[in-house]
Amino acid sequence: MCDSSVQRTDHEPVFCANTSLFLKTPPVLTEQFLEHRGCTIHYWTGGREDRPLIVFLHGALMDHRMFNAQVAHFAADYRILVWDARGHGQSRPVGLSSLSINDYVDDMLAILDRQHARTVFLVGQSMGAYIAQHLVRREPQRCQALVIIGSTPIAVSVNAFELAALRLSTTFYRVWPLQSLINLIARTTTVKADVAAYVRDVLQQIDRQTMITIWSAVITAICREGCPDFTINIPLLLTHGEQDITGPSAAVGSLGSENPISGYSRRRAQRQSG
C-alpha cells in the first residue's frame, strides 16, 4: 500500500449556483488525502483532538459536505472525520474496474489506520450506512456506537423482487438523459431548496459511468438471505426521515425486536440528501 497526505484550506465547489450551508466545506475541517488502491481518497478532519472520533459516511453519489450541519454541531465536543468515498466528490479516479461495498470498507479502514483511530462512532446514511455495517461486521472492535440513517440492517433478508428491481436499476442510470436524471434525484432526495442546490452541485461532478459503478457497489451491500450471522452488540440508532416513503428508508419502520439488531429508535426528521 502506498499513501501520502496533504493539508489544504482552499476548497471551493466548482458548480456553486447560490449560497447554501452545503456548498462549502466548514472552515473547522482540514483536508487530507490518502493514495489507496489507485484512488486519491480525500477526507477531512477537525474538532477536538482529545475527544472521541465521529466518522460520517455520506450516501451514494453525495460527498463530505452532506454532513455540514452535523459537523457544525458536533465539532466543539468531538473529533470529526468526513470523506469523499471512492468515485465521489474529489476522490478520483475510481481506480478499480468494479466496486463493492467491501472496497469502501477497505478504504475507510486504511484512513482510520492512518489516523491511528482505534475506536470510532460511525454515522452512515444510505450507502454510508451499508459501509458502516460491513465495517462493524468485519472489525467489531473498532466501533463504539452506530447510527444508521435511511438504510436497512444488512442482517435482514431481502425480498427477491426488491433485489431484482435493485439490480435492474443500473439500466435506469444508463438510459435516462443525464441532466434530467440529476434534476430527478435532486427533487426526490429532499424537500429543502438549499439541499436540492447541493445535490445538483455534487451530481454535476460525477460522470454517468461513475454513477453506474457506484450504484453497482451499493447493490453488493445486501443479499437475498441477508447476513444472519451479523448482530450489532453496541449502541445503535436506526432512523429515517419522516417523508421517506419508498425503499430502505420506509422499510426500517417495520423492523421489530425480533430482528437481529440491538434496537430501533424512531426519529422525525426531514430528508436531507441521498
Secondary structure in CASP SS format (residue, H / E / C, confidence):
PFRMAT SS
TARGET T0000
AUTHOR 0000-0000-0000
METHOD secondary structure of the structure
MODEL  1
M C 1.00
C C 1.00
D C 1.00
S C 1.00
S C 1.00
V C 1.00
Q C 1.00
R E 1.00
T C 1.00
D C 1.00
H C 1.00
E C 1.00
P C 1.00
V C 1.00
F C 1.00
C C 1.00
A C 1.00
N C 1.00
T C 1.00
S C 1.00
L C 1.00
F C 1.00
L C 1.00
K C 1.00
T C 1.00
P C 1.00
P C 1.00
V C 1.00
L E 1.00
T E 1.00
E E 1.00
Q E 1.00
F E 1.00
L E 1.00
E E 1.00
H E 1.00
R C 1.00
G C 1.00
C E 1.00
T E 1.00
I E 1.00
H E 1.00
Y E 1.00
W E 1.00
T E 1.00
G E 1.00
G E 1.00
R C 1.00
E C 1.00
D C 1.00
R C 1.00
P C 1.00
L E 1.00
I E 1.00
V E 1.00
F E 1.00
L E 1.00
H C 1.00
G C 1.00
A C 1.00
L C 1.00
M C 1.00
D C 1.00
H H 1.00
R H 1.00
M H 1.00
F H 1.00
N H 1.00
A H 1.00
Q H 1.00
V H 1.00
A H 1.00
H H 1.00
F H 1.00
A C 1.00
A C 1.00
D C 1.00
Y C 1.00
R E 1.00
I E 1.00
L E 1.00
V E 1.00
W E 1.00
D C 1.00
A C 1.00
R C 1.00
G C 1.00
H C 1.00
G C 1.00
Q C 1.00
S C 1.00
R C 1.00
P C 1.00
V C 1.00
G C 1.00
L C 1.00
S C 1.00
S C 1.00
L C 1.00
S C 1.00
I H 1.00
N H 1.00
D H 1.00
Y H 1.00
V H 1.00
D H 1.00
D H 1.00
M H 1.00
L H 1.00
A H 1.00
I H 1.00
L H 1.00
D H 1.00
R H 1.00
Q C 1.00
H C 1.00
A C 1.00
R C 1.00
T C 1.00
V E 1.00
F E 1.00
L E 1.00
V E 1.00
G E 1.00
Q E 1.00
S C 1.00
M H 1.00
G H 1.00
A H 1.00
Y H 1.00
I H 1.00
A H 1.00
Q H 1.00
H H 1.00
L H 1.00
V H 1.00
R H 1.00
R H 1.00
E C 1.00
P H 1.00
Q H 1.00
R H 1.00
C E 1.00
Q E 1.00
A E 1.00
L E 1.00
V E 1.00
I E 1.00
I E 1.00
G C 1.00
S C 1.00
T C 1.00
P C 1.00
I C 1.00
A C 1.00
V C 1.00
S C 1.00
V C 1.00
N C 1.00
A H 1.00
F H 1.00
E H 1.00
L H 1.00
A H 1.00
A H 1.00
L H 1.00
R H 1.00
L H 1.00
S H 1.00
T H 1.00
T H 1.00
F H 1.00
Y H 1.00
R H 1.00
V H 1.00
W C 1.00
P C 1.00
L H 1.00
Q H 1.00
S H 1.00
L H 1.00
I H 1.00
N H 1.00
L H 1.00
I H 1.00
A H 1.00
R H 1.00
T H 1.00
T H 1.00
T C 1.00
V C 1.00
K C 1.00
A H 1.00
D H 1.00
V H 1.00
A H 1.00
A H 1.00
Y H 1.00
V H 1.00
R H 1.00
D H 1.00
V H 1.00
L H 1.00
Q C 1.00
Q C 1.00
I C 1.00
D C 1.00
R H 1.00
Q H 1.00
T H 1.00
M H 1.00
I H 1.00
T H 1.00
I H 1.00
W H 1.00
S H 1.00
A H 1.00
V H 1.00
I H 1.00
T C 1.00
A C 1.00
I C 1.00
C C 1.00
R C 1.00
E C 1.00
G C 1.00
C C 1.00
P C 1.00
D C 1.00
F C 1.00
T C 1.00
I C 1.00
N C 1.00
I C 1.00
P C 1.00
L E 1.00
L E 1.00
L E 1.00
T E 1.00
H C 1.00
G C 1.00
E C 1.00
Q C 1.00
D C 1.00
I C 1.00
T C 1.00
G H 1.00
P H 1.00
S H 1.00
A H 1.00
A H 1.00
V H 1.00
G H 1.00
S H 1.00
L C 1.00
G C 1.00
S C 1.00
E C 1.00
N C 1.00
P C 1.00
I C 1.00
S C 1.00
G C 1.00
Y C 1.00
S C 1.00
R C 1.00
R C 1.00
R C 1.00
A C 1.00
Q C 1.00
R C 1.00
Q C 1.00
S C 1.00
G C 1.00
END
